[in-house]
Amino acid sequence: MKLLDSIVTQAASIAALRRDIHAHPELCFEEVRTADLVARQLTDWGIPIHRGMGKTGVVGIVRNGSSARAVGLRADMDALPMQEFNQFAHASKNAGKMHACGHDGHTAMLLAAAQHFAKNRNFDGTVYLIFQPAEEGGGGAREMINDGLFEKFPMEAVFGMHNWPGTDVGKFAVSAGPVMASSNEFKITIRGKGSHAALPHNGIDPVPVACEMVQAFQTIISRNKKPIDAGVVSVTMIHAGEATNVVPDFAELQGTVRTFTLEVLDLIEKRMKQIAEHLCAAYDATCEFEFHRNYPPTINSEAESEFARGVLATIVGEDNVLPQEPTMGAEDFAYMLQAKPGAYCFIANGDGAHREMGHGAGPCMLHNPSYDFNDDLIPLGATYWVKLAEAWLAKGRA
């Protein structure tokens, strides 16, 4: 690996910042302490900042030369509402909150790049350092855009990065096209007519309707959409009844839908609504159908993905830049890629061997209470950020 010496020499101090962030996790739109830390570091390094975009977002502005060209680098800052199992020194001090997805590490890698940029501005143009709140369900990227991110800080392209456990450190993955799915939620209330369970003919039982509906939804995946198109319908909650001898008045289904394209999403939503309403009608029940679209699919643009791949190859070698296997997880960086060309890559986080004594018994996987970010990634990820920005401003697309 070809790492930048200035970043390697400061890696320990940045890792200390990362562990401080990990120990003090904050949920979406509550990242006040984290934003203060980021803003303080950038200011101490002489980098002008803008605060408050997307409520708690921070944007660092690094300029050099006279060019009007600009590129954006984005990291997320928020944690998850879950209890950490780890007991090492930097484990969460905030009950029920944990950096279980590595956003503390993402912030640290961008801070490491910022520290380098402060003293080594080997480019002509502007690098915008985007520290975004509320990726975990709050749509912080959307809120920053709504607050004028791309109008106030015009940039040609924007790039993001996420750690990926289970692959050896020193490897990356990036590809054009969909790399993460859309995230959507549904809630269906089936209203019947309650009765004594021993006299079901006096009522309209919503429970068998719910059971049949769960099965029928899977025919959308197997029989309505094209087999080559990806899609997931998962009913994850069923609520009905309060007593064993009572046919309930209603049953409620909730769950998630994931797709890589809006066309498939349109089809699934339409068919789910038709099935729910017609199935209820067939049983003389009624239906309330709610469908909420959260994050759109994350779709890397082709030119920017190839550009990122080329930069990564200069750092870790072509053999260590892997094709990016799409995942049904979702990411609100999708909103930025709807507004600007760019690419979202994965940086390998290892298998968990980096964790210190006191880690939980579970695996080092994303959204797991025993997870911890691998600090060895900090100089590697920061080197990528620096090399990417320098290369873009030297040879990128205008």
C-alpha positions as CSV (number, residue, x, y, z in Angstrom):
1,M,0.0,0.0,0.0
2,K,1.2,3.5,-0.8
3,L,0.1,5.6,2.1
4,L,0.9,9.3,2.6
5,D,3.6,9.8,5.2
6,S,2.0,12.9,6.7
7,I,-1.2,10.9,7.4
8,V,0.6,7.9,8.8
9,T,2.5,10.0,11.3
10,Q,-0.7,11.5,12.6
11,A,-2.8,8.3,12.5
12,A,-2.5,7.7,16.3
13,S,-3.8,11.1,17.2
14,I,-6.7,10.7,14.7
15,A,-7.4,7.3,16.1
16,A,-7.7,8.9,19.6
17,L,-10.3,11.2,18.2
18,R,-12.2,8.3,16.6
19,R,-12.3,6.5,20.0
20,D,-13.5,9.6,21.7
21,I,-16.3,9.9,19.2
22,H,-17.1,6.2,19.7
23,A,-17.3,6.6,23.4
24,H,-19.8,9.5,23.0
25,P,-22.3,8.3,20.3
26,E,-25.1,10.6,19.3
27,L,-28.3,9.7,17.4
28,C,-29.5,11.4,14.2
29,F,-29.8,15.2,14.4
30,E,-28.4,15.1,17.9
31,E,-24.7,15.1,16.9
32,V,-23.9,18.3,18.8
33,R,-20.8,17.1,20.6
34,T,-19.5,15.3,17.5
35,A,-20.1,18.3,15.3
36,D,-18.4,20.5,17.9
37,L,-15.3,18.2,17.8
38,V,-15.2,18.2,14.0
39,A,-15.6,22.0,13.9
40,R,-12.9,22.5,16.5
41,Q,-10.4,20.3,14.8
42,L,-11.0,21.9,11.4
43,T,-10.8,25.4,12.9
44,D,-7.6,24.5,14.7
45,W,-6.1,23.4,11.4
46,G,-7.0,26.7,9.8
47,I,-9.8,25.3,7.6
48,P,-12.9,27.6,7.3
49,I,-16.2,25.9,8.3
50,H,-19.9,26.3,7.8
51,R,-22.2,24.9,10.5
52,G,-25.9,24.1,10.9
53,M,-26.7,22.7,7.5
54,G,-29.0,19.7,8.0
55,K,-29.3,21.0,11.6
56,T,-25.9,19.5,12.9
57,G,-23.9,19.2,9.7
58,V,-20.4,20.7,9.3
59,V,-18.8,21.6,6.0
60,G,-15.1,22.3,5.8
61,I,-13.8,24.5,2.9
62,V,-10.3,23.9,1.6
63,R,-9.2,26.2,-1.2
64,N,-6.0,26.6,-3.2
65,G,-5.1,28.4,-6.3
66,S,-7.5,30.2,-8.6
67,S,-9.6,27.4,-10.2
68,A,-13.4,27.5,-9.7
69,R,-13.5,23.7,-9.9
70,A,-14.6,21.8,-6.7
71,V,-15.2,18.2,-5.4
72,G,-17.0,17.0,-2.3
73,L,-16.0,14.3,0.1
74,R,-18.6,13.0,2.5
75,A,-18.6,11.2,5.9
76,D,-21.5,10.5,8.2
77,M,-21.4,11.2,12.0
78,D,-24.4,9.6,13.7
79,A,-24.8,6.5,15.8
80,L,-27.4,3.8,16.3
81,P,-30.1,3.4,19.0
82,M,-28.6,0.1,20.4
83,Q,-26.8,-1.0,23.5
84,E,-23.1,-1.8,23.1
85,F,-21.8,-5.1,24.4
86,N,-18.1,-4.1,24.3
87,Q,-16.3,-3.3,27.5
88,F,-13.0,-1.9,26.3
89,A,-11.9,1.6,27.3
90,H,-13.6,3.5,24.4
91,A,-17.0,1.6,24.6
92,S,-20.1,3.8,24.6
93,K,-20.7,5.9,27.7
94,N,-24.2,6.7,26.5
95,A,-26.7,4.0,27.3
96,G,-28.7,2.7,24.4
97,K,-26.5,4.4,21.8
98,M,-23.6,2.9,19.9
99,H,-21.4,3.5,16.9
100,A,-22.2,0.1,15.5
101,C,-21.9,1.1,11.8
102,G,-18.5,2.8,11.8
103,H,-19.6,6.4,11.3
104,D,-17.0,7.3,14.0
105,G,-14.4,5.8,11.7
106,H,-15.8,7.5,8.6
107,T,-15.6,10.9,10.4
108,A,-12.0,10.1,11.5
109,M,-10.8,9.2,8.0
110,L,-12.1,12.5,6.6
111,L,-10.6,14.4,9.5
112,A,-7.3,12.8,8.8
113,A,-7.5,13.9,5.2
114,A,-8.5,17.4,6.4
115,Q,-5.4,17.6,8.5
116,H,-3.3,16.7,5.5
117,F,-5.0,19.2,3.3
118,A,-4.4,22.0,5.9
119,K,-0.7,21.7,5.3
120,N,-0.4,20.1,1.8
121,R,-2.7,21.7,-0.8
122,N,-1.4,20.0,-3.9
123,F,-4.4,21.0,-6.0
124,D,-5.9,23.9,-7.8
125,G,-9.5,24.4,-6.8
126,T,-11.7,23.6,-3.7
127,V,-12.3,20.5,-1.7
128,Y,-15.5,20.5,0.4
129,L,-15.4,18.2,3.5
130,I,-19.0,17.2,4.2
131,F,-19.6,15.9,7.7
132,Q,-23.2,14.8,7.5
133,P,-25.7,14.0,10.3
134,A,-28.5,11.5,10.5
135,E,-27.7,8.8,8.0
136,E,-29.3,6.1,10.2
137,G,-32.9,6.8,9.2
138,G,-33.0,10.6,9.4
139,G,-32.1,11.4,5.9
140,G,-29.4,13.9,6.8
141,A,-28.1,14.0,3.3
142,R,-31.5,15.0,2.0
143,E,-31.8,17.7,4.7
144,M,-28.4,19.1,3.9
145,I,-29.4,19.3,0.2
146,N,-32.7,21.0,1.1
147,D,-30.7,23.5,3.1
148,G,-28.7,24.4,0.0
149,L,-25.6,22.2,0.2
150,F,-25.0,22.1,-3.5
151,E,-26.0,25.7,-4.1
152,K,-23.8,27.2,-1.4
153,F,-21.0,24.8,-2.1
154,P,-21.1,24.1,-5.9
155,M,-19.2,21.0,-6.7
156,E,-18.8,18.9,-9.8
157,A,-19.0,15.5,-8.1
158,V,-19.4,14.0,-4.6
159,F,-17.8,10.8,-3.2
160,G,-18.6,8.7,-0.2
161,M,-17.1,5.7,1.5
162,H,-18.3,3.0,4.0
163,N,-16.3,0.4,5.9
164,W,-17.2,-3.2,5.1
165,P,-16.4,-6.0,7.6
166,G,-15.5,-9.5,6.5
167,T,-12.9,-8.6,3.9
168,D,-9.2,-8.3,4.5
169,V,-7.8,-4.8,5.2
170,G,-6.1,-3.3,2.2
171,K,-9.0,-4.0,-0.2
172,F,-11.7,-1.7,-1.6
173,A,-14.7,-2.3,-3.8
174,V,-16.3,0.1,-6.2
175,S,-18.5,-0.3,-9.3
176,A,-20.9,1.6,-11.5
177,G,-24.6,1.3,-11.1
178,P,-26.8,0.3,-8.1
179,V,-24.7,-0.6,-5.1
180,M,-27.3,-0.2,-2.3
181,A,-31.0,-0.6,-2.3
182,S,-33.9,1.7,-1.7
183,S,-35.4,1.5,1.7
184,N,-39.2,1.6,2.2
185,E,-41.7,0.7,4.9
186,F,-45.3,-0.4,4.8
187,K,-48.1,-0.7,7.4
188,I,-51.3,-2.5,6.5
189,T,-54.3,-2.6,8.9
190,I,-56.9,-5.3,8.2
191,R,-60.2,-4.4,9.8
192,G,-62.6,-7.2,10.5
193,K,-65.3,-7.8,13.1
194,G,-64.5,-9.1,16.5
195,S,-66.4,-12.0,18.0
196,H,-66.1,-14.8,20.5
197,A,-63.5,-17.3,19.3
198,A,-65.9,-20.2,19.8
199,L,-68.4,-18.4,17.5
200,P,-66.3,-17.2,14.6
201,H,-69.2,-17.2,12.2
202,N,-70.5,-14.1,14.1
203,G,-67.4,-12.1,13.2
204,I,-64.9,-11.4,10.4
205,D,-61.6,-12.8,11.4
206,P,-58.6,-10.6,10.2
207,V,-56.0,-13.2,11.2
208,P,-56.4,-15.6,8.3
209,V,-56.5,-12.6,5.9
210,A,-53.2,-11.5,7.3
211,C,-51.7,-14.9,6.9
212,E,-52.8,-15.2,3.3
213,M,-51.6,-11.7,2.6
214,V,-48.1,-12.5,3.8
215,Q,-47.9,-15.4,1.4
216,A,-49.5,-13.5,-1.5
217,F,-46.9,-10.7,-1.3
218,Q,-44.2,-13.2,-2.2
219,T,-45.9,-13.9,-5.5
220,I,-45.0,-10.3,-6.5
221,I,-41.4,-11.2,-6.2
222,S,-41.7,-14.6,-7.9
223,R,-44.4,-13.9,-10.5
224,N,-44.8,-10.1,-11.1
225,K,-41.4,-8.6,-11.4
226,K,-38.8,-9.9,-13.9
227,P,-36.6,-12.6,-12.5
228,I,-33.5,-10.7,-13.3
229,D,-34.6,-7.6,-11.3
230,A,-33.8,-7.6,-7.6
231,G,-36.5,-7.0,-5.0
232,V,-37.3,-7.9,-1.4
233,V,-40.6,-7.8,0.4
234,S,-40.3,-8.7,4.1
235,V,-43.2,-8.7,6.5
236,T,-41.4,-8.3,9.8
237,M,-44.2,-7.5,12.3
238,I,-47.7,-9.0,12.7
239,H,-49.9,-7.7,15.5
240,A,-53.4,-9.1,16.3
241,G,-55.5,-10.0,19.3
242,E,-55.4,-9.6,23.1
243,A,-57.0,-12.8,24.3
244,T,-57.0,-16.4,23.3
245,N,-60.8,-16.7,23.2
246,V,-61.5,-13.5,21.2
247,V,-61.4,-13.0,17.4
248,P,-59.8,-9.6,17.1
249,D,-61.2,-6.6,15.3
250,F,-58.1,-6.0,13.4
251,A,-54.6,-7.3,12.4
252,E,-51.6,-5.2,11.5
253,L,-48.8,-6.0,9.2
254,Q,-45.5,-4.0,8.9
255,G,-42.3,-4.6,7.1
256,T,-39.8,-3.3,4.5
257,V,-39.4,-3.3,0.7
258,R,-36.0,-3.1,-1.0
259,T,-35.2,-2.6,-4.7
260,F,-32.4,-1.3,-6.8
261,T,-34.6,0.6,-9.2
262,L,-37.6,2.9,-8.8
263,E,-39.4,1.0,-11.6
264,V,-39.4,-2.2,-9.6
265,L,-40.4,-0.2,-6.5
266,D,-43.4,1.3,-8.4
267,L,-44.4,-2.2,-9.4
268,I,-44.1,-3.7,-5.9
269,E,-46.0,-0.9,-4.2
270,K,-48.8,-1.0,-6.8
271,R,-49.2,-4.8,-6.5
272,M,-49.1,-4.8,-2.7
273,K,-51.9,-2.3,-2.6
274,Q,-54.0,-4.3,-5.1
275,I,-53.4,-7.6,-3.2
276,A,-54.2,-6.1,0.2
277,E,-57.4,-4.3,-0.8
278,H,-58.8,-7.1,-3.0
279,L,-57.9,-9.9,-0.5
280,C,-59.6,-8.0,2.3
281,A,-62.6,-7.4,0.0
282,A,-62.8,-11.2,-0.7
283,Y,-63.1,-11.9,3.0
284,D,-65.5,-9.0,3.6
285,A,-62.9,-7.1,5.6
286,T,-61.5,-3.6,4.9
287,C,-58.0,-2.4,4.5
288,E,-55.9,0.6,5.3
289,F,-52.7,0.6,3.2
290,E,-49.7,2.9,4.0
291,F,-46.5,2.8,2.1
292,H,-43.6,5.1,2.9
293,R,-40.6,5.6,0.6
294,N,-37.5,6.4,2.7
295,Y,-34.1,6.2,0.9
296,P,-33.8,5.8,-2.9
297,P,-31.3,3.3,-4.3
298,T,-27.7,4.3,-4.2
299,I,-26.5,4.4,-7.8
300,N,-22.9,5.1,-8.7
301,S,-22.3,7.0,-11.9
302,E,-20.1,5.2,-14.4
303,A,-17.4,7.8,-15.1
304,E,-16.9,8.6,-11.5
305,S,-16.8,5.0,-10.4
306,E,-14.1,4.3,-12.9
307,F,-12.2,7.4,-11.8
308,A,-12.4,6.2,-8.2
309,R,-11.2,2.7,-9.2
310,G,-8.2,4.2,-10.9
311,V,-7.2,6.2,-7.9
312,L,-7.6,3.3,-5.6
313,A,-5.5,1.1,-7.9
314,T,-2.6,3.5,-7.4
315,I,-2.8,3.0,-3.6
316,V,-3.5,-0.7,-3.2
317,G,-3.0,-2.2,-6.6
318,E,-5.6,-3.2,-9.2
319,D,-6.0,-6.7,-7.7
320,N,-7.2,-5.2,-4.4
321,V,-9.9,-3.1,-6.0
322,L,-12.8,-5.5,-6.2
323,P,-16.1,-5.4,-8.0
324,Q,-18.7,-4.0,-5.7
325,E,-21.4,-6.6,-4.9
326,P,-24.7,-4.7,-4.4
327,T,-26.3,-5.0,-1.0
328,M,-30.0,-4.7,0.0
329,G,-28.9,-2.4,2.8
330,A,-29.8,1.3,2.2
331,E,-27.8,4.5,2.4
332,D,-28.9,8.2,2.3
333,F,-25.8,9.1,0.2
334,A,-28.3,8.1,-2.5
335,Y,-29.8,11.6,-2.3
336,M,-26.4,13.2,-3.1
337,L,-25.9,10.9,-6.0
338,Q,-29.3,11.9,-7.3
339,A,-28.2,15.5,-7.3
340,K,-24.5,15.1,-8.4
341,P,-22.4,12.5,-10.2
342,G,-20.2,10.5,-7.9
343,A,-19.3,7.1,-6.4
344,Y,-19.8,5.3,-3.1
345,C,-17.0,2.8,-2.3
346,F,-16.5,0.1,0.3
347,I,-13.3,-0.1,2.4
348,A,-12.6,-3.5,3.9
349,N,-12.7,-3.5,7.8
350,G,-11.2,-7.0,8.4
351,D,-12.8,-9.8,10.3
352,G,-12.7,-8.3,13.8
353,A,-9.2,-9.5,14.9
354,H,-8.3,-5.8,15.6
355,R,-10.7,-5.6,18.5
356,E,-9.1,-5.3,21.9
357,M,-9.7,-7.3,25.1
358,G,-13.1,-6.5,26.4
359,H,-15.0,-6.8,23.1
360,G,-18.4,-8.5,23.1
361,A,-18.9,-12.1,22.2
362,G,-20.6,-11.4,18.9
363,P,-19.0,-10.9,15.4
364,C,-17.6,-7.6,14.2
365,M,-20.3,-7.0,11.7
366,L,-22.3,-3.8,11.0
367,H,-25.2,-3.1,13.4
368,N,-23.9,-5.7,15.8
369,P,-23.4,-4.8,19.5
370,S,-19.9,-6.2,19.4
371,Y,-18.7,-4.2,16.4
372,D,-15.8,-1.8,16.4
373,F,-14.2,0.2,13.6
374,N,-10.7,-0.9,12.7
375,D,-8.3,2.1,13.3
376,D,-5.8,0.6,10.8
377,L,-8.2,2.0,8.1
378,I,-7.7,5.6,9.0
379,P,-4.4,6.3,7.1
380,L,-5.7,4.1,4.2
381,G,-9.0,5.8,3.9
382,A,-7.6,9.3,4.3
383,T,-4.9,8.6,1.7
384,Y,-7.7,7.7,-0.7
385,W,-9.6,10.9,0.1
386,V,-6.5,13.0,-0.6
387,K,-5.4,11.2,-3.8
388,L,-9.0,11.3,-5.1
389,A,-9.4,15.0,-4.6
390,E,-6.0,15.8,-6.0
391,A,-6.6,13.7,-9.1
392,W,-10.1,15.0,-9.6
393,L,-9.0,18.6,-9.5
394,A,-6.0,17.9,-11.8
395,K,-7.8,15.7,-14.4
396,G,-11.4,15.3,-13.5
397,R,-14.6,16.2,-15.4
398,A,-15.5,19.8,-15.6
